[in-house]
């Protein structure tokens, strides 16, 4: 099956955002947090941008593979950012923005999984098809 044009557009928009994040991490942090990032925060933003960029490139290369993995990755990231927002009020806004971005991409991945596109690995799909195929005679 082929990826939808909306899905491709979302991935391409994500790639553009990831490149911007890598190229202008400090400026992006300042925009969201209202202050300059610490050395640790700047490093984390760079690693996160690289992870997002790598995931986006893999999604462009194989849009119908590993959709379940992308879904789980984005959900785990969103959950960890919500936890950070609760635990660290000084990083709440950047954490919630990052959580919102990951939740949005998770929704896109969930749509791919629900549409019946390939799920992780060669085993059974992540979701059950709406109707089972009848065996050939």
PyMOL commands that set and color helices and strands:
alter all, ss='L'
color gray80, all
select helices_A, chain A and resi 5-23+25-33+39-61+67-87+89-114
alter helices_A, ss='H'
color red, helices_A
deselect
rebuild
show_as cartoon
